[in-house]
């Protein structure tokens, strides 16, 4: 059984390497596909753990978490994310049922996973391998440096276990070496990833770990005894906050704008929220309305397509309302309240605290690898902290074991078929992209048609966006129009609006196309390409007055840009003006 446990933990904790999967956009979707493939294994392994135990104990945290997930499932409009969230819940109970007996193995595997990410990051710094995202030099196996830094940051507090003497003899020496590699490598790569949120999270979690140490207590008592020291500390905190803001003030202003603008959606349903996925489905519409009513806003130059809220606390409020925040607050209370603490779980709680702080400025809830680790760690904490147990369920009798085993086996077979189908859909999508990149649009369309008919990716806006483009390029304007309309409904953003508007323009539906072009320009006012396409539509539809007015405005604004693409667009508009 020990070997099975080790093998399962290893399979579970290499989730960050899901980006190496042979699927479409592996750095974006690879980890989630990996979670889907894990589902049958998770179900079978969790059933083994349940059936081998003589009793199952649930504490207050478990019950609140289950209530939270039940509420979350109720707030799903189409259950598109149900399988993913169910997997996270199972991962939590696997961590809980594993118990503290397997804590040493789990800690070592997590640190080893971090070392692997550090190694990959160092190779990217040395230009020996490329980042999955060509826009960034370093991102590990993630699509962006931010989640990469967040993942490294959440592992750092686990290094505190070096003070616990978990191992003896030569194993202790090896563990100490692993810890120092993680600590030094993480610091170097956090600097390289340039993530302020991850650095702040690490500082807070380390402070949490050492807050009650004897030396720190003495320093605190001396500092608190003198007002001058307190003033110095407050000034230092203000200085650090100011430095963090000014270091990337444009990025900070952009996030402040997103947060304040998201309050529009929160006001619509503050108590119950707008439902899972509602932020991505509605935010760009709020941004469009804002710029339509504030044409001289100071945020015009920093507005962009927004995928994330960059604050998971606000995201919970937006999608799950005050009810969701209340349930989260209760869970945090049971997690961090001093009376529920135990020494063995403290580094694990510090790791959770890292993600809590990181989530205030980033989007860890969108990163499957971070979520898998977080829920597994929460499960371990629940198994260690037994001072708030609530319910005890006896072990299953022989007949019950057979019934449960058969039920879970049927469920695992169902998920095996589902997971293989999802994986197959992503692989075929990758083939469609390859033919598209080679200019074979007809062959690409046949793959897209096949994937669309399977239905597993029909709620994926990126897939629908690509499918609509292929249909448009193969002159299937009517079907392209239908797919684009679905894409615009699921994920309204500038790219989808422009594609839909261009499709409408090709069909001669100029008034409707004009409306979508205008909406796209209000979403991201600095977008030159949208304005160029609108000029092109006015020219082709022989709307002379509208064309001249829009062309003059475009030429005036685009003069500020030295980009080659913008110069080419400017030359085309000048030629059209001369032909008028």
TIVEX-262767 format. One line per field, with one value per residue (C-alpha): residue number from 0; residue in three letters; x, y, z. Coordinates in steps of 0.05 Angstrom, whole numbers, plus 5000, padded with zeros to 4 digits. Example, Ala and Ser with C-alpha at 12.3 -4.5 7.8 and 13.67 -1.06 7.14 Angstrom:
pos = [0:1]
code = [ala:ser]
xx = [5246:5273]
yy = [4910:4979]
zz = [5156:5143]
END
This chain:
pos = [0:1:2:3:4:5:6:7:8:9:10:11:12:13:14:15:16:17:18:19:20:21:22:23:24:25:26:27:28:29:30:31:32:33:34:35:36:37:38:39:40:41:42:43:44:45:46:47:48:49:50:51:52:53:54:55:56:57:58:59:60:61:62:63:64:65:66:67:68:69:70:71:72:73:74:75:76:77:78:79:80:81:82:83:84:85:86:87:88:89:90:91:92:93:94:95:96:97:98:99:100:101:102:103:104:105:106:107:108:109:110:111:112:113:114:115:116:117:118:119:120:121:122:123:124:125:126:127:128:129:130:131:132:133:134:135:136:137:138:139:140:141:142:143:144:145:146:147:148:149:150:151:152:153:154:155:156:157:158:159:160:161:162:163:164:165:166:167:168:169:170:171:172:173:174:175:176:177:178:179:180:181:182:183:184:185:186:187:188:189:190:191:192:193:194:195:196:197:198:199:200:201:202:203:204:205:206:207:208:209:210:211:212:213:214:215:216:217:218:219:220:221:222:223:224:225:226:227:228:229:230:231:232:233:234:235:236:237:238:239:240:241:242:243:244:245:246:247:248:249:250:251:252:253:254:255:256:257:258:259:260:261:262:263:264:265:266:267:268:269:270:271:272:273:274:275:276:277:278:279:280:281:282:283:284:285:286:287:288:289:290:291:292:293:294:295:296:297:298:299:300:301:302:303:304:305:306:307:308:309:310:311:312:313:314:315:316:317:318:319:320:321:322:323:324:325:326:327:328:329:330:331:332:333:334:335:336:337:338:339:340:341:342:343:344:345:346:347:348:349:350:351:352:353:354:355:356:357:358:359:360:361:362:363:364:365:366:367:368:369:370:371:372:373:374:375:376:377:378:379:380:381:382:383:384:385:386:387:388:389:390:391:392:393:394:395:396:397:398:399:400:401:402:403:404:405:406:407:408:409:410:411:412:413:414:415:416:417:418:419:420:421:422:423:424:425:426:427:428:429:430:431:432:433:434:435:436:437:438:439:440:441:442:443:444:445:446:447:448:449:450:451:452:453:454:455:456:457:458:459:460:461:462:463:464:465:466:467:468:469:470:471:472:473:474:475:476:477:478:479:480:481:482:483:484:485:486:487:488:489:490:491:492:493:494:495:496:497:498:499:500:501:502:503:504:505:506:507:508:509:510:511:512:513:514:515:516:517:518:519:520:521:522:523:524:525:526:527:528:529:530:531:532:533:534:535:536:537:538:539:540:541:542:543:544:545:546:547:548:549:550:551:552:553:554:555:556:557:558:559:560:561:562:563:564:565:566:567:568:569:570:571:572:573:574:575:576:577:578:579]
code = [unk:unk:unk:unk:unk:unk:unk:unk:unk:unk:unk:unk:unk:unk:unk:unk:unk:unk:unk:unk:unk:unk:unk:unk:unk:unk:unk:unk:unk:unk:unk:unk:unk:unk:unk:unk:unk:unk:unk:unk:unk:unk:unk:unk:unk:unk:unk:unk:unk:unk:unk:unk:unk:unk:unk:unk:unk:unk:unk:unk:unk:unk:unk:unk:unk:unk:unk:unk:unk:unk:unk:unk:unk:unk:unk:unk:unk:unk:unk:unk:unk:unk:unk:unk:unk:unk:unk:unk:unk:unk:unk:unk:unk:unk:unk:unk:unk:unk:unk:unk:unk:unk:unk:unk:unk:unk:unk:unk:unk:unk:unk:unk:unk:unk:unk:unk:unk:unk:unk:unk:unk:unk:unk:unk:unk:unk:unk:unk:unk:unk:unk:unk:unk:unk:unk:unk:unk:unk:unk:unk:unk:unk:unk:unk:unk:unk:unk:unk:unk:unk:unk:unk:unk:unk:unk:unk:unk:unk:unk:unk:unk:unk:unk:unk:unk:unk:unk:unk:unk:unk:unk:unk:unk:unk:unk:unk:unk:unk:unk:unk:unk:unk:unk:unk:unk:unk:unk:unk:unk:unk:unk:unk:unk:unk:unk:unk:unk:unk:unk:unk:unk:unk:unk:unk:unk:unk:unk:unk:unk:unk:unk:unk:unk:unk:unk:unk:unk:unk:unk:unk:unk:unk:unk:unk:unk:unk:unk:unk:unk:unk:unk:unk:unk:unk:unk:unk:unk:unk:unk:unk:unk:unk:unk:unk:unk:unk:unk:unk:unk:unk:unk:unk:unk:unk:unk:unk:unk:unk:unk:unk:unk:unk:unk:unk:unk:unk:unk:unk:unk:unk:unk:unk:unk:unk:unk:unk:unk:unk:unk:unk:unk:unk:unk:unk:unk:unk:unk:unk:unk:unk:unk:unk:unk:unk:unk:unk:unk:unk:unk:unk:unk:unk:unk:unk:unk:unk:unk:unk:unk:unk:unk:unk:unk:unk:unk:unk:unk:unk:unk:unk:unk:unk:unk:unk:unk:unk:unk:unk:unk:unk:unk:unk:unk:unk:unk:unk:unk:unk:unk:unk:unk:unk:unk:unk:unk:unk:unk:unk:unk:unk:unk:unk:unk:unk:unk:unk:unk:unk:unk:unk:unk:unk:unk:unk:unk:unk:unk:unk:unk:unk:unk:unk:unk:unk:unk:unk:unk:unk:unk:unk:unk:unk:unk:unk:unk:unk:unk:unk:unk:unk:unk:unk:unk:unk:unk:unk:unk:unk:unk:unk:unk:unk:unk:unk:unk:unk:unk:unk:unk:unk:unk:unk:unk:unk:unk:unk:unk:unk:unk:unk:unk:unk:unk:unk:unk:unk:unk:unk:unk:unk:unk:unk:unk:unk:unk:unk:unk:unk:unk:unk:unk:unk:unk:unk:unk:unk:unk:unk:unk:unk:unk:unk:unk:unk:unk:unk:unk:unk:unk:unk:unk:unk:unk:unk:unk:unk:unk:unk:unk:unk:unk:unk:unk:unk:unk:unk:unk:unk:unk:unk:unk:unk:unk:unk:unk:unk:unk:unk:unk:unk:unk:unk:unk:unk:unk:unk:unk:unk:unk:unk:unk:unk:unk:unk:unk:unk:unk:unk:unk:unk:unk:unk:unk:unk:unk:unk:unk:unk:unk:unk:unk:unk:unk:unk:unk:unk:unk:unk:unk:unk:unk:unk:unk:unk:unk:unk:unk:unk:unk:unk:unk:unk:unk:unk:unk:unk:unk:unk:unk:unk:unk:unk:unk:unk:unk:unk:unk:unk:unk:unk:unk:unk:unk:unk:unk:unk:unk:unk:unk:unk:unk:unk:unk:unk:unk:unk:unk:unk:unk:unk]
xx = [5000:5059:5082:5011:5007:5074:5055:4989:5019:5072:5019:4977:5034:5064:5002:5045:5076:5008:5033:5075:5012:5003:4940:4920:4951:4983:5009:4937:4895:4945:4938:4862:4863:4910:4859:4804:4848:4862:4788:4781:4845:4821:4755:4786:4841:4793:4746:4805:4822:4749:4739:4804:4787:4749:4717:4712:4715:4689:4705:4673:4719:4699:4626:4632:4675:4622:4567:4610:4618:4543:4528:4580:4548:4480:4508:4533:4489:4508:4552:4609:4659:4626:4676:4735:4708:4686:4758:4783:4735:4758:4831:4814:4785:4842:4889:4846:4840:4914:4927:4990:5023:5040:5059:5134:5124:5077:5125:5184:5145:5120:5190:5215:5161:5185:5257:5236:5201:5263:5307:5262:5261:5337:5343:5296:5338:5400:5361:5372:5298:5240:5182:5114:5093:5138:5120:5157:5228:5211:5146:5166:5113:5059:5031:5052:5105:5052:5022:5093:5115:5052:5066:5138:5116:5065:5120:5170:5135:5140:5216:5200:5193:5269:5261:5214:5265:5218:5276:5335:5406:5427:5354:5355:5417:5385:5321:5362:5396:5328:5302:5361:5355:5282:5294:5352:5323:5254:5283:5324:5265:5215:5261:5266:5190:5182:5118:5103:5044:5085:5140:5090:5056:5122:5140:5072:5075:5146:5125:5066:5114:5163:5114:5111:5183:5219:5269:5215:5171:5227:5238:5163:5157:5215:5187:5116:5143:5169:5124:5182:5193:5119:5121:5183:5147:5086:5128:5166:5102:5076:5142:5141:5069:5086:5147:5107:5055:5104:5148:5094:5044:5011:4997:4973:4926:4900:4881:4850:4807:4786:4767:4726:4692:4674:4632:4579:4567:4570:4515:4469:4468:4509:4478:4476:4526:4519:4539:4602:4635:4594:4655:4686:4617:4600:4661:4679:4608:4616:4682:4647:4592:4643:4683:4620:4600:4671:4704:4760:4776:4848:4843:4835:4908:4913:4848:4856:4821:4808:4808:4819:4796:4864:4830:4798:4762:4726:4715:4679:4636:4621:4602:4579:4558:4559:4537:4601:4643:4610:4624:4696:4704:4680:4730:4787:4767:4771:4836:4875:4841:4895:4852:4850:4925:4974:5050:5053:5003:5033:5077:5018:4975:5030:5028:4952:4964:5013:4958:4908:4954:4973:4900:4887:4929:4928:4886:4909:4838:4846:4909:4894:4962:4958:4886:4905:4962:4920:4862:4909:4945:4877:4860:4925:4912:4842:4872:4924:4880:4833:4812:4749:4721:4645:4619:4645:4620:4635:4669:4629:4604:4617:4554:4563:4634:4610:4556:4601:4658:4612:4581:4650:4675:4616:4629:4704:4687:4640:4695:4746:4703:4691:4764:4789:4737:4759:4832:4815:4779:4839:4885:4841:4838:4914:4913:4863:4910:4969:4931:4907:4979:5000:4944:4903:4837:4792:4828:4830:4754:4741:4777:4741:4674:4690:4710:4648:4603:4631:4608:4662:4693:4630:4634:4708:4710:4780:4759:4695:4735:4783:4727:4690:4754:4763:4690:4698:4762:4728:4669:4619:4593:4525:4554:4611:4558:4523:4587:4612:4545:4553:4624:4603:4550:4596:4657:4645:4712:4745:4771:4703:4666:4712:4707:4632:4628:4673:4629:4567:4602:4618:4544:4525:4493:4529:4485:4492:4566:4576:4545:4593:4652:4633:4623:4692:4723:4690:4716:4788:4791:4865:4854:4878:4859:4785:4784:4819:4767:4711:4743:4748:4674:4653:4696:4668:4596:4606:4588:4630:4614:4623:4687:4719:4703:4728:4789:4811:4803:4842:4899:4904:4908:4952:5006:5028:5048:5112:5092:5101:5031:4999:5039:5013:4941:4952:4978:4917:4869:4907:4900:4825:4819:4854:4806:4745]
yy = [5000:5047:5040:5054:5116:5141:5128:5164:5225:5228:5226:5278:5327:5329:5367:5429:5387:5382:5438:5385:5349:5341:5384:5452:5509:5462:5519:5544:5481:5425:5427:5425:5367:5332:5342:5312:5251:5244:5238:5162:5152:5199:5163:5094:5115:5153:5092:5049:5098:5100:5025:5011:5057:5032:5101:5168:5231:5298:5363:5432:5454:5394:5408:5482:5464:5414:5467:5517:5468:5451:5526:5533:5476:5510:5575:5542:5563:5506:5459:5467:5471:5418:5362:5406:5430:5359:5337:5390:5367:5294:5317:5350:5287:5245:5291:5284:5209:5201:5227:5252:5183:5202:5274:5263:5233:5289:5344:5313:5305:5377:5403:5359:5387:5457:5438:5414:5480:5517:5476:5492:5566:5568:5536:5589:5645:5616:5612:5537:5524:5569:5591:5562:5634:5669:5737:5720:5695:5656:5621:5550:5503:5557:5605:5667:5687:5706:5636:5608:5654:5639:5564:5573:5619:5569:5516:5561:5557:5480:5489:5506:5430:5427:5449:5390:5333:5293:5250:5219:5202:5210:5224:5286:5312:5299:5334:5395:5399:5396:5452:5498:5486:5505:5567:5595:5575:5604:5671:5677:5659:5703:5762:5739:5729:5801:5784:5833:5793:5729:5766:5798:5731:5698:5754:5748:5673:5672:5726:5680:5622:5660:5706:5667:5644:5662:5710:5745:5751:5788:5835:5848:5865:5914:5947:5952:5985:6046:6091:6115:6043:6036:6100:6075:6010:6046:6093:6032:5997:6059:6066:5993:5999:6062:6029:5968:6013:6059:6001:5982:6039:6027:5954:5976:6029:5977:5930:5986:6003:5930:5925:5989:5972:5902:5934:5947:5872:5863:5915:5874:5815:5828:5774:5712:5734:5729:5656:5617:5644:5708:5754:5734:5735:5806:5846:5872:5897:5938:5965:5983:6020:6057:6085:6101:6146:6170:6187:6228:6178:6174:6098:6102:6088:6027:5992:5923:5857:5831:5757:5760:5802:5799:5791:5725:5754:5803:5746:5705:5765:5778:5705:5676:5739:5753:5681:5656:5706:5686:5612:5629:5671:5612:5566:5616:5621:5545:5544:5600:5610:5598:5548:5502:5505:5449:5453:5400:5436:5506:5504:5477:5534:5583:5554:5567:5637:5649:5634:5677:5738:5722:5716:5789:5813:5755:5696:5630:5603:5600:5557:5482:5462:5513:5492:5418:5432:5479:5430:5372:5414:5434:5360:5345:5402:5374:5305:5335:5385:5338:5387:5408:5341:5339:5275:5203:5153:5079:5036:5000:4929:4876:4886:4961:4953:4914:4964:5025:4991:4975:5045:5079:5031:5050:5124:5115:5080:5138:5189:5149:5154:5228:5244:5207:5244:5311:5294:5271:5336:5377:5335:5343:5417:5418:5384:5435:5491:5459:5456:5528:5552:5517:5553:5490:5520:5466:5410:5452:5463:5387:5378:5437:5408:5341:5372:5417:5357:5322:5380:5379:5445:5482:5527:5542:5614:5607:5544:5578:5640:5598:5557:5620:5647:5582:5583:5656:5641:5583:5629:5594:5661:5639:5585:5632:5683:5632:5609:5681:5700:5642:5664:5736:5712:5666:5712:5783:5815:5858:5800:5765:5829:5848:5779:5779:5850:5831:5770:5815:5865:5811:5793:5866:5875:5942:5973:5914:5908:5982:5972:5915:5954:6013:5968:5938:6007:6027:5963:5981:6052:6050:5994:6019:5955:5961:6033:6011:5956:6006:6054:5995:5978:6051:6053:5987:6007:6075:6114:6174:6222:6169:6144:6213:6230:6163:6164:6233:6211:6148:6184:6236:6183:6134:6187:6176:6103:6081:6008:5979:5948:6014:6050:5999:6011:6086:6080:6040:6091:6148:6111:6103:6177:6195:6151:6187]
zz = [5000:5013:4941:4916:4960:4935:4862:4869:4904:4849:4795:4831:4846:4776:4755:4736:4681:4648:4602:4567:4543:4468:4465:4437:4476:4527:4572:4579:4579:4593:4669:4666:4617:4665:4722:4678:4664:4739:4755:4747:4786:4841:4847:4851:4900:4945:4947:4969:5025:5049:5048:5085:5143:5205:5212:5176:5218:5193:5228:5223:5167:5125:5133:5115:5055:5030:5040:5001:4943:4944:4939:4884:4844:4852:4823:4759:4701:4655:4697:4647:4706:4749:4734:4750:4817:4835:4822:4871:4924:4916:4920:4986:5016:4988:5027:5089:5085:5071:5141:5173:5165:5093:5109:5099:5030:5010:5033:4997:4932:4935:4946:4889:4843:4862:4847:4779:4765:4790:4743:4684:4703:4707:4638:4611:4643:4609:4542:4539:4532:4512:4556:4536:4525:4474:4505:4569:4580:4643:4663:4681:4652:4663:4612:4650:4702:4753:4765:4761:4817:4856:4852:4876:4931:4960:4967:5004:5072:5070:5078:5151:5163:5166:5238:5254:5249:5204:5180:5215:5194:5121:5101:5145:5109:5041:5064:5087:5019:4984:5029:5015:4940:4942:4985:4944:4876:4893:4915:4850:4806:4844:4827:4755:4749:4776:4814:4870:4894:4902:4941:4987:4999:5017:5066:5101:5105:5133:5184:5204:5215:5258:5293:5358:5360:5425:5392:5352:5415:5451:5392:5387:5462:5457:5394:5422:5486:5448:5407:5364:5339:5323:5283:5246:5229:5203:5160:5133:5115:5079:5043:5020:4996:4958:4926:4905:4873:4837:4814:4762:4770:4702:4721:4790:4760:4711:4767:4808:4747:4739:4813:4814:4748:4773:4828:4774:4770:4845:4854:4810:4857:4920:4963:4918:4865:4789:4783:4765:4701:4703:4710:4643:4611:4633:4652:4583:4575:4639:4611:4546:4583:4626:4567:4528:4586:4603:4537:4570:4626:4651:4641:4565:4552:4598:4580:4549:4541:4611:4627:4702:4760:4795:4862:4879:4940:4894:4845:4898:4916:4842:4826:4893:4931:5005:5018:4986:5024:5090:5078:5059:5123:5166:5131:5142:5216:5226:5186:5222:5291:5345:5384:5322:5308:5317:5309:5254:5209:5216:5153:5113:5138:5120:5049:5047:5074:5016:4966:5005:5000:4928:4909:4930:4871:4822:4798:4830:4827:4752:4756:4762:4790:4846:4862:4864:4912:4955:4964:4978:5031:5061:5065:5101:5151:5164:5180:5227:5266:5302:5358:5323:5301:5295:5264:5265:5214:5227:5175:5123:5132:5080:5039:5041:5016:4955:4939:4946:4907:4849:4848:4848:4794:4749:4763:4747:4681:4663:4678:4640:4577:4590:4603:4541:4499:4527:4514:4444:4430:4451:4408:4346:4360:4359:4291:4266:4288:4253:4186:4198:4208:4143:4105:4093:4117:4086:4123:4186:4181:4177:4244:4275:4250:4283:4350:4349:4336:4398:4441:4495:4475:4455:4517:4505:4477:4448:4409:4384:4364:4323:4293:4271:4238:4198:4177:4156:4115:4081:4062:4107:4129:4155:4201:4220:4240:4285:4319:4328:4358:4409:4423:4435:4484:4523:4524:4499:4485:4431:4388:4386:4372:4315:4283:4288:4260:4201:4187:4187:4143:4091:4089:4077:4146:4155:4209:4256:4240:4255:4324:4341:4315:4358:4419:4408:4405:4470:4503:4486:4461:4443:4392:4324:4287:4306:4281:4217:4204:4215:4164:4116:4124:4113:4050:4022:4038:4005:4068:4047:4104:4158:4124:4120:4192:4219:4173:4197:4269:4257:4221:4276:4332:4295:4282:4354:4340:4305:4298:4229:4228:4247:4192:4141:4164:4160:4088:4068:4097:4062:3995:4006:4021:3957:3917:3946]
END
